[in-house]
Amino acid sequence: MIEVLLLGRHLHHEYLVTGLAAALRAGALTADAVALEARKAAEADEAQPARADPEPDRASATFLTERRLAHLPPDNRPLPSVAAYDQLLRPRRRPERSAVEGDRP
């Protein structure tokens, strides 16, 4: 909650309230979701001041991690191989000891 309150230093009150409402409607209860929704509201207000939705979409919240991952280039690296670890799965044989060596029950 403190992180949400600190957003008031950088965002106007109306955008912060809009971000809180959008995050709560979507069920996203993190400060990142509130910040993202508040910034989206601020950007939408600056871009289109005369925009009015009759009914807001309840699932319009975008999680910050998803937004960051959407802007990453595709990962074309091959999948890692775990073949070297197969030797760890083989059962180890216990050394056989004879009674002469001192194997006592």
Phi, psi and omega in degrees: 000327180296320179299322178293318178295324179290340176296336179298343177289332187248342184236149176291155183303318183295324178288324178295318178294320177297318178295319177298315181295317180294319180293320178293320178297325181276350180083014179268109187253045178237157178294328178297319179294320178296316180297316180297314180293323178293319178291323176297320178293321179294318179294320179293325180291322179287324183283316184226091183290336184258032182265132179219119176269132178294324180218115182291148178284126184288336182252039184269357181289133177250128180284145185299320180296317179296322180293320179294318181292333181292336182263005179274148176290158180295146181267110183258011180289148176290155178294146180291150179261138177248019182298327181293339182274352179298330180294336178285340182276344180289136180292141179274144176270136177277140178293138180280132179245144178260167180293337181290326183285354177107024178280102182249142179289000000 
